[in-house]
Amino acid sequence: MKKKFVIRVLSIISVTFIIGLVLIFSAPSIGINAGDRAVRNAGGTMNTSQVEWIVDETTASYRLTGLVISLVSGFGIITNGYALYKEI
């Protein structure tokens, strides 16, 4: 029973880790899309520094979110992997 639970948790945490990595690597395109949306919402013209700020901050936010998710789930993978190793 305990082994099944650890394997289930390990698989869920692994998926969460992959989601974090996807967020990290797709952050630049998400930031560019946010900048494009801001320009469209402003009527097609916008100050370049404002667009650059929106792109940079959105990219940084998604990259940080992905980093936190990956670090927490990576630590969970290590601890659950060790628990599974000790049980075998």
ABEGO torsion letter per residue (X at the ends): XAAAAAAAAAAAAAAAAAAAAAAAAAAAAAAAAAAAAAAAAAGGBBBAAAAAAAAAAAAAAAAAAAAAAAAAAAAAAAAAAAAAAAAX
